[in-house]
Amino acid sequence: MCEPVLDGNALIREWRMVRNIICDYKNFQFIEAWYRILIIILGTVFVKFPNLIKLVELALVVPISSGVVERVFSHQNLIKIGMKFL
């Protein structure tokens, strides 16, 4: 059995700490706010927020769209259909 990638309880604690930092920048534009937030926590992010960083890394590698995969399957089906008529 695989080990869990994240510690759920620790992740909740980390999010509560980061949420307080985020609330200080709610009047800023989105990009400006996150820029300032990252500057503040960048030095401590790997020490204080390892589960949150892992969650962000996982979120960034998950594809937003499945269009590429759908095109591959569509092409595969066209090949199969073509082989039936040979």
mmCIF file as gemmi writes it, N, C-alpha and C atoms, coordinates in Angstrom:
data_model
loop_
_atom_site.group_PDB
_atom_site.id
_atom_site.type_symbol
_atom_site.label_atom_id
_atom_site.label_alt_id
_atom_site.label_comp_id
_atom_site.label_asym_id
_atom_site.label_entity_id
_atom_site.label_seq_id
_atom_site.pdbx_PDB_ins_code
_atom_site.Cartn_x
_atom_site.Cartn_y
_atom_site.Cartn_z
_atom_site.occupancy
_atom_site.B_iso_or_equiv
_atom_site.pdbx_formal_charge
_atom_site.auth_seq_id
_atom_site.auth_asym_id
_atom_site.pdbx_PDB_model_num
ATOM 1 N N . MET Axp A 1 ? 0.836 -1.178 0 1 0 ? 1 A 1
ATOM 2 C CA . MET Axp A 1 ? 0 0 0 1 0 ? 1 A 1
ATOM 3 C C . MET Axp A 1 ? 0.883 1.245 0 1 0 ? 1 A 1
ATOM 4 N N . CYS Axp A 2 ? 0.479 2.241 -0.754 1 0 ? 2 A 1
ATOM 5 C CA . CYS Axp A 2 ? 1.251 3.481 -0.878 1 0 ? 2 A 1
ATOM 6 C C . CYS Axp A 2 ? 1.066 4.378 0.34 1 0 ? 2 A 1
ATOM 7 N N . GLU Axp A 3 ? 2.119 5.097 0.644 1 0 ? 3 A 1
ATOM 8 C CA . GLU Axp A 3 ? 2.052 6.098 1.71 1 0 ? 3 A 1
ATOM 9 C C . GLU Axp A 3 ? 1.276 7.31 1.203 1 0 ? 3 A 1
ATOM 10 N N . PRO Axp A 4 ? 0.52 7.977 2.075 1 0 ? 4 A 1
ATOM 11 C CA . PRO Axp A 4 ? -0.178 9.192 1.642 1 0 ? 4 A 1
ATOM 12 C C . PRO Axp A 4 ? 0.818 10.271 1.224 1 0 ? 4 A 1
ATOM 13 N N . VAL Axp A 5 ? 0.466 11.003 0.201 1 0 ? 5 A 1
ATOM 14 C CA . VAL Axp A 5 ? 1.332 12.071 -0.291 1 0 ? 5 A 1
ATOM 15 C C . VAL Axp A 5 ? 1.292 13.268 0.652 1 0 ? 5 A 1
ATOM 16 N N . LEU Axp A 6 ? 0.114 13.525 1.223 1 0 ? 6 A 1
ATOM 17 C CA . LEU Axp A 6 ? -0.076 14.678 2.104 1 0 ? 6 A 1
ATOM 18 C C . LEU Axp A 6 ? -0.599 14.24 3.461 1 0 ? 6 A 1
ATOM 19 N N . ASP Axp A 7 ? -0.272 15.003 4.476 1 0 ? 7 A 1
ATOM 20 C CA . ASP Axp A 7 ? -0.847 14.818 5.805 1 0 ? 7 A 1
ATOM 21 C C . ASP Axp A 7 ? -2.024 15.784 5.899 1 0 ? 7 A 1
ATOM 22 N N . GLY Axp A 8 ? -3.235 15.256 5.865 1 0 ? 8 A 1
ATOM 23 C CA . GLY Axp A 8 ? -4.439 16.081 5.819 1 0 ? 8 A 1
ATOM 24 C C . GLY Axp A 8 ? -4.571 17.045 6.977 1 0 ? 8 A 1
ATOM 25 N N . ASN Axp A 9 ? -4.306 16.587 8.193 1 0 ? 9 A 1
ATOM 26 C CA . ASN Axp A 9 ? -4.418 17.461 9.365 1 0 ? 9 A 1
ATOM 27 C C . ASN Axp A 9 ? -3.387 18.584 9.325 1 0 ? 9 A 1
ATOM 28 N N . ALA Axp A 10 ? -2.167 18.245 8.942 1 0 ? 10 A 1
ATOM 29 C CA . ALA Axp A 10 ? -1.117 19.268 8.841 1 0 ? 10 A 1
ATOM 30 C C . ALA Axp A 10 ? -1.446 20.256 7.728 1 0 ? 10 A 1
ATOM 31 N N . LEU Axp A 11 ? -2.019 19.76 6.638 1 0 ? 11 A 1
ATOM 32 C CA . LEU Axp A 11 ? -2.399 20.632 5.529 1 0 ? 11 A 1
ATOM 33 C C . LEU Axp A 11 ? -3.431 21.665 5.975 1 0 ? 11 A 1
ATOM 34 N N . ILE Axp A 12 ? -4.399 21.238 6.757 1 0 ? 12 A 1
ATOM 35 C CA . ILE Axp A 12 ? -5.418 22.165 7.266 1 0 ? 12 A 1
ATOM 36 C C . ILE Axp A 12 ? -4.775 23.224 8.16 1 0 ? 12 A 1
ATOM 37 N N . ARG Axp A 13 ? -3.861 22.804 9.03 1 0 ? 13 A 1
ATOM 38 C CA . ARG Axp A 13 ? -3.171 23.769 9.903 1 0 ? 13 A 1
ATOM 39 C C . ARG Axp A 13 ? -2.358 24.772 9.075 1 0 ? 13 A 1
ATOM 40 N N . GLU Axp A 14 ? -1.647 24.262 8.069 1 0 ? 14 A 1
ATOM 41 C CA . GLU Axp A 14 ? -0.839 25.133 7.215 1 0 ? 14 A 1
ATOM 42 C C . GLU Axp A 14 ? -1.726 26.128 6.471 1 0 ? 14 A 1
ATOM 43 N N . TRP Axp A 15 ? -2.851 25.652 5.931 1 0 ? 15 A 1
ATOM 44 C CA . TRP Axp A 15 ? -3.747 26.53 5.191 1 0 ? 15 A 1
ATOM 45 C C . TRP Axp A 15 ? -4.285 27.639 6.095 1 0 ? 15 A 1
ATOM 46 N N . ARG Axp A 16 ? -4.602 27.318 7.334 1 0 ? 16 A 1
ATOM 47 C CA . ARG Axp A 16 ? -5.113 28.343 8.256 1 0 ? 16 A 1
ATOM 48 C C . ARG Axp A 16 ? -4.081 29.44 8.49 1 0 ? 16 A 1
ATOM 49 N N . MET Axp A 17 ? -2.804 29.076 8.563 1 0 ? 17 A 1
ATOM 50 C CA . MET Axp A 17 ? -1.754 30.082 8.74 1 0 ? 17 A 1
ATOM 51 C C . MET Axp A 17 ? -1.61 30.94 7.486 1 0 ? 17 A 1
ATOM 52 N N . VAL Axp A 18 ? -1.596 30.293 6.325 1 0 ? 18 A 1
ATOM 53 C CA . VAL Axp A 18 ? -1.443 31.025 5.066 1 0 ? 18 A 1
ATOM 54 C C . VAL Axp A 18 ? -2.677 31.886 4.8 1 0 ? 18 A 1
ATOM 55 N N . ARG Axp A 19 ? -3.848 31.394 5.15 1 0 ? 19 A 1
ATOM 56 C CA . ARG Axp A 19 ? -5.09 32.148 4.943 1 0 ? 19 A 1
ATOM 57 C C . ARG Axp A 19 ? -5.03 33.494 5.67 1 0 ? 19 A 1
ATOM 58 N N . ASN Axp A 20 ? -4.458 33.509 6.865 1 0 ? 20 A 1
ATOM 59 C CA . ASN Axp A 20 ? -4.314 34.772 7.599 1 0 ? 20 A 1
ATOM 60 C C . ASN Axp A 20 ? -3.403 35.749 6.861 1 0 ? 20 A 1
ATOM 61 N N . ILE Axp A 21 ? -2.361 35.241 6.25 1 0 ? 21 A 1
ATOM 62 C CA . ILE Axp A 21 ? -1.466 36.092 5.455 1 0 ? 21 A 1
ATOM 63 C C . ILE Axp A 21 ? -2.213 36.623 4.238 1 0 ? 21 A 1
ATOM 64 N N . ILE Axp A 22 ? -2.969 35.758 3.566 1 0 ? 22 A 1
ATOM 65 C CA . ILE Axp A 22 ? -3.704 36.149 2.361 1 0 ? 22 A 1
ATOM 66 C C . ILE Axp A 22 ? -4.727 37.239 2.67 1 0 ? 22 A 1
ATOM 67 N N . CYS Axp A 23 ? -5.393 37.143 3.801 1 0 ? 23 A 1
ATOM 68 C CA . CYS Axp A 23 ? -6.428 38.127 4.171 1 0 ? 23 A 1
ATOM 69 C C . CYS Axp A 23 ? -5.873 39.541 4.268 1 0 ? 23 A 1
ATOM 70 N N . ASP Axp A 24 ? -4.601 39.679 4.574 1 0 ? 24 A 1
ATOM 71 C CA . ASP Axp A 24 ? -3.991 41.006 4.662 1 0 ? 24 A 1
ATOM 72 C C . ASP Axp A 24 ? -3.887 41.691 3.299 1 0 ? 24 A 1
ATOM 73 N N . TYR Axp A 25 ? -4.048 40.938 2.208 1 0 ? 25 A 1
ATOM 74 C CA . TYR Axp A 25 ? -3.855 41.477 0.862 1 0 ? 25 A 1
ATOM 75 C C . TYR Axp A 25 ? -5.113 41.41 0.003 1 0 ? 25 A 1
ATOM 76 N N . LYS Axp A 26 ? -6.278 41.349 0.617 1 0 ? 26 A 1
ATOM 77 C CA . LYS Axp A 26 ? -7.503 41.185 -0.167 1 0 ? 26 A 1
ATOM 78 C C . LYS Axp A 26 ? -7.88 42.428 -0.962 1 0 ? 26 A 1
ATOM 79 N N . ASN Axp A 27 ? -7.334 43.595 -0.649 1 0 ? 27 A 1
ATOM 80 C CA . ASN Axp A 27 ? -7.639 44.815 -1.401 1 0 ? 27 A 1
ATOM 81 C C . ASN Axp A 27 ? -6.693 45.037 -2.583 1 0 ? 27 A 1
ATOM 82 N N . PHE Axp A 28 ? -5.729 44.144 -2.767 1 0 ? 28 A 1
ATOM 83 C CA . PHE Axp A 28 ? -4.778 44.258 -3.869 1 0 ? 28 A 1
ATOM 84 C C . PHE Axp A 28 ? -5.31 43.525 -5.101 1 0 ? 28 A 1
ATOM 85 N N . GLN Axp A 29 ? -4.766 43.87 -6.256 1 0 ? 29 A 1
ATOM 86 C CA . GLN Axp A 29 ? -5.04 43.098 -7.466 1 0 ? 29 A 1
ATOM 87 C C . GLN Axp A 29 ? -4.474 41.69 -7.27 1 0 ? 29 A 1
ATOM 88 N N . PHE Axp A 30 ? -5.049 40.705 -7.951 1 0 ? 30 A 1
ATOM 89 C CA . PHE Axp A 30 ? -4.7 39.299 -7.75 1 0 ? 30 A 1
ATOM 90 C C . PHE Axp A 30 ? -3.194 39.048 -7.866 1 0 ? 30 A 1
ATOM 91 N N . ILE Axp A 31 ? -2.6 39.465 -8.979 1 0 ? 31 A 1
ATOM 92 C CA . ILE Axp A 31 ? -1.17 39.202 -9.216 1 0 ? 31 A 1
ATOM 93 C C . ILE Axp A 31 ? -0.308 39.908 -8.17 1 0 ? 31 A 1
ATOM 94 N N . GLU Axp A 32 ? -0.625 41.161 -7.892 1 0 ? 32 A 1
ATOM 95 C CA . GLU Axp A 32 ? 0.144 41.926 -6.902 1 0 ? 32 A 1
ATOM 96 C C . GLU Axp A 32 ? 0.055 41.289 -5.522 1 0 ? 32 A 1
ATOM 97 N N . ALA Axp A 33 ? -1.135 40.845 -5.157 1 0 ? 33 A 1
ATOM 98 C CA . ALA Axp A 33 ? -1.324 40.219 -3.844 1 0 ? 33 A 1
ATOM 99 C C . ALA Axp A 33 ? -0.484 38.952 -3.722 1 0 ? 33 A 1
ATOM 100 N N . TRP Axp A 34 ? -0.561 38.077 -4.72 1 0 ? 34 A 1
ATOM 101 C CA . TRP Axp A 34 ? 0.203 36.829 -4.641 1 0 ? 34 A 1
ATOM 102 C C . TRP Axp A 34 ? 1.704 37.08 -4.716 1 0 ? 34 A 1
ATOM 103 N N . TYR Axp A 35 ? 2.107 38.092 -5.453 1 0 ? 35 A 1
ATOM 104 C CA . TYR Axp A 35 ? 3.522 38.45 -5.496 1 0 ? 35 A 1
ATOM 105 C C . TYR Axp A 35 ? 4.013 38.815 -4.095 1 0 ? 35 A 1
ATOM 106 N N . ARG Axp A 36 ? 3.264 39.658 -3.409 1 0 ? 36 A 1
ATOM 107 C CA . ARG Axp A 36 ? 3.649 40.082 -2.055 1 0 ? 36 A 1
ATOM 108 C C . ARG Axp A 36 ? 3.584 38.923 -1.057 1 0 ? 36 A 1
ATOM 109 N N . ILE Axp A 37 ? 2.557 38.093 -1.191 1 0 ? 37 A 1
ATOM 110 C CA . ILE Axp A 37 ? 2.412 36.941 -0.289 1 0 ? 37 A 1
ATOM 111 C C . ILE Axp A 37 ? 3.599 35.995 -0.447 1 0 ? 37 A 1
ATOM 112 N N . LEU Axp A 38 ? 3.968 35.719 -1.69 1 0 ? 38 A 1
ATOM 113 C CA . LEU Axp A 38 ? 5.087 34.805 -1.925 1 0 ? 38 A 1
ATOM 114 C C . LEU Axp A 38 ? 6.404 35.38 -1.422 1 0 ? 38 A 1
ATOM 115 N N . ILE Axp A 39 ? 6.584 36.681 -1.546 1 0 ? 39 A 1
ATOM 116 C CA . ILE Axp A 39 ? 7.8 37.304 -1.008 1 0 ? 39 A 1
ATOM 117 C C . ILE Axp A 39 ? 7.868 37.096 0.501 1 0 ? 39 A 1
ATOM 118 N N . ILE Axp A 40 ? 6.726 37.231 1.174 1 0 ? 40 A 1
ATOM 119 C CA . ILE Axp A 40 ? 6.692 37.082 2.635 1 0 ? 40 A 1
ATOM 120 C C . ILE Axp A 40 ? 7.001 35.648 3.053 1 0 ? 40 A 1
ATOM 121 N N . ILE Axp A 41 ? 6.356 34.674 2.407 1 0 ? 41 A 1
ATOM 122 C CA . ILE Axp A 41 ? 6.487 33.294 2.884 1 0 ? 41 A 1
ATOM 123 C C . ILE Axp A 41 ? 7.56 32.489 2.168 1 0 ? 41 A 1
ATOM 124 N N . LEU Axp A 42 ? 8.184 33.065 1.141 1 0 ? 42 A 1
ATOM 125 C CA . LEU Axp A 42 ? 9.143 32.287 0.35 1 0 ? 42 A 1
ATOM 126 C C . LEU Axp A 42 ? 10.294 31.753 1.186 1 0 ? 42 A 1
ATOM 127 N N . GLY Axp A 43 ? 10.789 32.539 2.108 1 0 ? 43 A 1
ATOM 128 C CA . GLY Axp A 43 ? 11.906 32.093 2.932 1 0 ? 43 A 1
ATOM 129 C C . GLY Axp A 43 ? 11.544 30.967 3.885 1 0 ? 43 A 1
ATOM 130 N N . THR Axp A 44 ? 10.283 30.884 4.286 1 0 ? 44 A 1
ATOM 131 C CA . THR Axp A 44 ? 9.874 29.89 5.27 1 0 ? 44 A 1
ATOM 132 C C . THR Axp A 44 ? 8.948 28.836 4.691 1 0 ? 44 A 1
ATOM 133 N N . VAL Axp A 45 ? 8.648 28.939 3.412 1 0 ? 45 A 1
ATOM 134 C CA . VAL Axp A 45 ? 7.604 28.097 2.837 1 0 ? 45 A 1
ATOM 135 C C . VAL Axp A 45 ? 7.913 26.604 2.941 1 0 ? 45 A 1
ATOM 136 N N . PHE Axp A 46 ? 9.16 26.217 2.707 1 0 ? 46 A 1
ATOM 137 C CA . PHE Axp A 46 ? 9.473 24.793 2.744 1 0 ? 46 A 1
ATOM 138 C C . PHE Axp A 46 ? 9.557 24.263 4.173 1 0 ? 46 A 1
ATOM 139 N N . VAL Axp A 47 ? 9.854 25.134 5.111 1 0 ? 47 A 1
ATOM 140 C CA . VAL Axp A 47 ? 9.941 24.725 6.505 1 0 ? 47 A 1
ATOM 141 C C . VAL Axp A 47 ? 8.56 24.692 7.146 1 0 ? 47 A 1
ATOM 142 N N . LYS Axp A 48 ? 7.785 25.758 6.949 1 0 ? 48 A 1
ATOM 143 C CA . LYS Axp A 48 ? 6.495 25.876 7.62 1 0 ? 48 A 1
ATOM 144 C C . LYS Axp A 48 ? 5.342 25.213 6.875 1 0 ? 48 A 1
ATOM 145 N N . PHE Axp A 49 ? 5.397 25.156 5.555 1 0 ? 49 A 1
ATOM 146 C CA . PHE Axp A 49 ? 4.242 24.725 4.769 1 0 ? 49 A 1
ATOM 147 C C . PHE Axp A 49 ? 4.562 23.606 3.768 1 0 ? 49 A 1
ATOM 148 N N . PRO Axp A 50 ? 5.172 22.51 4.195 1 0 ? 50 A 1
ATOM 149 C CA . PRO Axp A 50 ? 5.557 21.47 3.228 1 0 ? 50 A 1
ATOM 150 C C . PRO Axp A 50 ? 4.358 20.794 2.558 1 0 ? 50 A 1
ATOM 151 N N . ASN Axp A 51 ? 3.276 20.586 3.287 1 0 ? 51 A 1
ATOM 152 C CA . ASN Axp A 51 ? 2.103 19.936 2.698 1 0 ? 51 A 1
ATOM 153 C C . ASN Axp A 51 ? 1.395 20.849 1.713 1 0 ? 51 A 1
ATOM 154 N N . LEU Axp A 52 ? 1.338 22.129 2.027 1 0 ? 52 A 1
ATOM 155 C CA . LEU Axp A 52 ? 0.701 23.089 1.131 1 0 ? 52 A 1
ATOM 156 C C . LEU Axp A 52 ? 1.497 23.223 -0.165 1 0 ? 52 A 1
ATOM 157 N N . ILE Axp A 53 ? 2.822 23.234 -0.05 1 0 ? 53 A 1
ATOM 158 C CA . ILE Axp A 53 ? 3.674 23.3 -1.239 1 0 ? 53 A 1
ATOM 159 C C . ILE Axp A 53 ? 3.475 22.056 -2.094 1 0 ? 53 A 1
ATOM 160 N N . LYS Axp A 54 ? 3.391 20.889 -1.473 1 0 ? 54 A 1
ATOM 161 C CA . LYS Axp A 54 ? 3.172 19.649 -2.22 1 0 ? 54 A 1
ATOM 162 C C . LYS Axp A 54 ? 1.83 19.694 -2.951 1 0 ? 54 A 1
ATOM 163 N N . LEU Axp A 55 ? 0.79 20.222 -2.287 1 0 ? 55 A 1
ATOM 164 C CA . LEU Axp A 55 ? -0.527 20.343 -2.91 1 0 ? 55 A 1
ATOM 165 C C . LEU Axp A 55 ? -0.476 21.272 -4.121 1 0 ? 55 A 1
ATOM 166 N N . VAL Axp A 56 ? 0.227 22.384 -3.992 1 0 ? 56 A 1
ATOM 167 C CA . VAL Axp A 56 ? 0.369 23.316 -5.116 1 0 ? 56 A 1
ATOM 168 C C . VAL Axp A 56 ? 1.122 22.651 -6.259 1 0 ? 56 A 1
ATOM 169 N N . GLU Axp A 57 ? 2.191 21.927 -5.951 1 0 ? 57 A 1
ATOM 170 C CA . GLU Axp A 57 ? 2.942 21.221 -6.993 1 0 ? 57 A 1
ATOM 171 C C . GLU Axp A 57 ? 2.053 20.228 -7.725 1 0 ? 57 A 1
ATOM 172 N N . LEU Axp A 58 ? 1.251 19.48 -6.982 1 0 ? 58 A 1
ATOM 173 C CA . LEU Axp A 58 ? 0.351 18.511 -7.608 1 0 ? 58 A 1
ATOM 174 C C . LEU Axp A 58 ? -0.696 19.208 -8.469 1 0 ? 58 A 1
ATOM 175 N N . ALA Axp A 59 ? -1.215 20.324 -7.987 1 0 ? 59 A 1
ATOM 176 C CA . ALA Axp A 59 ? -2.225 21.064 -8.752 1 0 ? 59 A 1
ATOM 177 C C . ALA Axp A 59 ? -1.64 21.611 -10.046 1 0 ? 59 A 1
ATOM 178 N N . LEU Axp A 60 ? -0.372 21.977 -10.03 1 0 ? 60 A 1
ATOM 179 C CA . LEU Axp A 60 ? 0.244 22.545 -11.222 1 0 ? 60 A 1
ATOM 180 C C . LEU Axp A 60 ? 0.571 21.501 -12.284 1 0 ? 60 A 1
ATOM 181 N N . VAL Axp A 61 ? 0.68 20.241 -11.922 1 0 ? 61 A 1
ATOM 182 C CA . VAL Axp A 61 ? 0.996 19.222 -12.923 1 0 ? 61 A 1
ATOM 183 C C . VAL Axp A 61 ? -0.243 18.523 -13.475 1 0 ? 61 A 1
ATOM 184 N N . VAL Axp A 62 ? -1.395 18.756 -12.866 1 0 ? 62 A 1
ATOM 185 C CA . VAL Axp A 62 ? -2.633 18.156 -13.368 1 0 ? 62 A 1
ATOM 186 C C . VAL Axp A 62 ? -3.091 18.973 -14.57 1 0 ? 62 A 1
ATOM 187 N N . PRO Axp A 63 ? -3.326 18.325 -15.714 1 0 ? 63 A 1
ATOM 188 C CA . PRO Axp A 63 ? -3.754 19.079 -16.892 1 0 ? 63 A 1
ATOM 189 C C . PRO Axp A 63 ? -5.111 19.739 -16.674 1 0 ? 63 A 1
ATOM 190 N N . ILE Axp A 64 ? -5.247 20.949 -17.178 1 0 ? 64 A 1
ATOM 191 C CA . ILE Axp A 64 ? -6.504 21.678 -17.06 1 0 ? 64 A 1
ATOM 192 C C . ILE Axp A 64 ? -7.511 21.136 -18.06 1 0 ? 64 A 1
ATOM 193 N N . SER Axp A 65 ? -7.028 20.684 -19.183 1 0 ? 65 A 1
ATOM 194 C CA . SER Axp A 65 ? -7.903 20.205 -20.251 1 0 ? 65 A 1
ATOM 195 C C . SER Axp A 65 ? -7.514 18.789 -20.636 1 0 ? 65 A 1
ATOM 196 N N . SER Axp A 66 ? -8.486 18.032 -21.073 1 0 ? 66 A 1
ATOM 197 C CA . SER Axp A 66 ? -8.212 16.671 -21.544 1 0 ? 66 A 1
ATOM 198 C C . SER Axp A 66 ? -8.275 16.607 -23.065 1 0 ? 66 A 1
ATOM 199 N N . GLY Axp A 67 ? -8.22 17.751 -23.729 1 0 ? 67 A 1
ATOM 200 C CA . GLY Axp A 67 ? -8.341 17.817 -25.184 1 0 ? 67 A 1
ATOM 201 C C . GLY Axp A 67 ? -7.297 16.991 -25.916 1 0 ? 67 A 1
ATOM 202 N N . VAL Axp A 68 ? -6.057 17.025 -25.462 1 0 ? 68 A 1
ATOM 203 C CA . VAL Axp A 68 ? -4.986 16.271 -26.125 1 0 ? 68 A 1
ATOM 204 C C . VAL Axp A 68 ? -5.282 14.776 -26.063 1 0 ? 68 A 1
ATOM 205 N N . VAL Axp A 69 ? -5.677 14.303 -24.903 1 0 ? 69 A 1
ATOM 206 C CA . VAL Axp A 69 ? -5.985 12.88 -24.738 1 0 ? 69 A 1
ATOM 207 C C . VAL Axp A 69 ? -7.178 12.492 -25.608 1 0 ? 69 A 1
ATOM 208 N N . GLU Axp A 70 ? -8.183 13.346 -25.661 1 0 ? 70 A 1
ATOM 209 C CA . GLU Axp A 70 ? -9.362 13.058 -26.483 1 0 ? 70 A 1
ATOM 210 C C . GLU Axp A 70 ? -8.988 12.955 -27.955 1 0 ? 70 A 1
ATOM 211 N N . ARG Axp A 71 ? -8.089 13.816 -28.429 1 0 ? 71 A 1
ATOM 212 C CA . ARG Axp A 71 ? -7.657 13.747 -29.829 1 0 ? 71 A 1
ATOM 213 C C . ARG Axp A 71 ? -6.893 12.458 -30.109 1 0 ? 71 A 1
ATOM 214 N N . VAL Axp A 72 ? -6.08 12.014 -29.155 1 0 ? 72 A 1
ATOM 215 C CA . VAL Axp A 72 ? -5.338 10.759 -29.336 1 0 ? 72 A 1
ATOM 216 C C . VAL Axp A 72 ? -6.307 9.592 -29.467 1 0 ? 72 A 1
ATOM 217 N N . PHE Axp A 73 ? -7.309 9.526 -28.583 1 0 ? 73 A 1
ATOM 218 C CA . PHE Axp A 73 ? -8.286 8.446 -28.665 1 0 ? 73 A 1
ATOM 219 C C . PHE Axp A 73 ? -9.097 8.527 -29.952 1 0 ? 73 A 1
ATOM 220 N N . SER Axp A 74 ? -9.442 9.721 -30.375 1 0 ? 74 A 1
ATOM 221 C CA . SER Axp A 74 ? -10.187 9.89 -31.618 1 0 ? 74 A 1
ATOM 222 C C . SER Axp A 74 ? -9.367 9.378 -32.795 1 0 ? 74 A 1
ATOM 223 N N . HIS Axp A 75 ? -8.083 9.736 -32.817 1 0 ? 75 A 1
ATOM 224 C CA . HIS Axp A 75 ? -7.196 9.267 -33.89 1 0 ? 75 A 1
ATOM 225 C C . HIS Axp A 75 ? -7.063 7.744 -33.855 1 0 ? 75 A 1
ATOM 226 N N . GLN Axp A 76 ? -6.943 7.199 -32.658 1 0 ? 76 A 1
ATOM 227 C CA . GLN Axp A 76 ? -6.839 5.746 -32.498 1 0 ? 76 A 1
ATOM 228 C C . GLN Axp A 76 ? -8.096 5.066 -33.039 1 0 ? 76 A 1
ATOM 229 N N . ASN Axp A 77 ? -9.262 5.613 -32.744 1 0 ? 77 A 1
ATOM 230 C CA . ASN Axp A 77 ? -10.512 5.032 -33.234 1 0 ? 77 A 1
ATOM 231 C C . ASN Axp A 77 ? -10.605 5.111 -34.75 1 0 ? 77 A 1
ATOM 232 N N . LEU Axp A 78 ? -10.123 6.199 -35.343 1 0 ? 78 A 1
ATOM 233 C CA . LEU Axp A 78 ? -10.129 6.309 -36.803 1 0 ? 78 A 1
ATOM 234 C C . LEU Axp A 78 ? -9.238 5.238 -37.429 1 0 ? 78 A 1
ATOM 235 N N . ILE Axp A 79 ? -8.115 4.963 -36.798 1 0 ? 79 A 1
ATOM 236 C CA . ILE Axp A 79 ? -7.217 3.913 -37.299 1 0 ? 79 A 1
ATOM 237 C C . ILE Axp A 79 ? -7.903 2.556 -37.214 1 0 ? 79 A 1
ATOM 238 N N . LYS Axp A 80 ? -8.562 2.271 -36.095 1 0 ? 80 A 1
ATOM 239 C CA . LYS Axp A 80 ? -9.259 0.991 -35.931 1 0 ? 80 A 1
ATOM 240 C C . LYS Axp A 80 ? -10.366 0.832 -36.961 1 0 ? 80 A 1
ATOM 241 N N . ILE Axp A 81 ? -11.129 1.897 -37.186 1 0 ? 81 A 1
ATOM 242 C CA . ILE Axp A 81 ? -12.219 1.837 -38.17 1 0 ? 81 A 1
ATOM 243 C C . ILE Axp A 81 ? -11.649 1.585 -39.555 1 0 ? 81 A 1
ATOM 244 N N . GLY Axp A 82 ? -10.549 2.25 -39.886 1 0 ? 82 A 1
ATOM 245 C CA . GLY Axp A 82 ? -9.912 2.06 -41.19 1 0 ? 82 A 1
ATOM 246 C C . GLY Axp A 82 ? -9.403 0.641 -41.371 1 0 ? 82 A 1
ATOM 247 N N . MET Axp A 83 ? -8.922 0.006 -40.31 1 0 ? 83 A 1
ATOM 248 C CA . MET Axp A 83 ? -8.405 -1.359 -40.401 1 0 ? 83 A 1
ATOM 249 C C . MET Axp A 83 ? -9.527 -2.364 -40.62 1 0 ? 83 A 1
ATOM 250 N N . LYS Axp A 84 ? -10.732 -2.055 -40.17 1 0 ? 84 A 1
ATOM 251 C CA . LYS Axp A 84 ? -11.866 -2.967 -40.357 1 0 ? 84 A 1
ATOM 252 C C . LYS Axp A 84 ? -12.24 -3.092 -41.824 1 0 ? 84 A 1
ATOM 253 N N . PHE Axp A 85 ? -12.002 -2.044 -42.593 1 0 ? 85 A 1
ATOM 254 C CA . PHE Axp A 85 ? -12.407 -2.047 -43.997 1 0 ? 85 A 1
ATOM 255 C C . PHE Axp A 85 ? -11.316 -2.568 -44.921 1 0 ? 85 A 1
ATOM 256 N N . LEU Axp A 86 ? -10.2 -2.985 -44.383 1 0 ? 86 A 1
ATOM 257 C CA . LEU Axp A 86 ? -9.119 -3.522 -45.225 1 0 ? 86 A 1
ATOM 258 C C . LEU Axp A 86 ? -9.369 -4.943 -45.625 1 0 ? 86 A 1
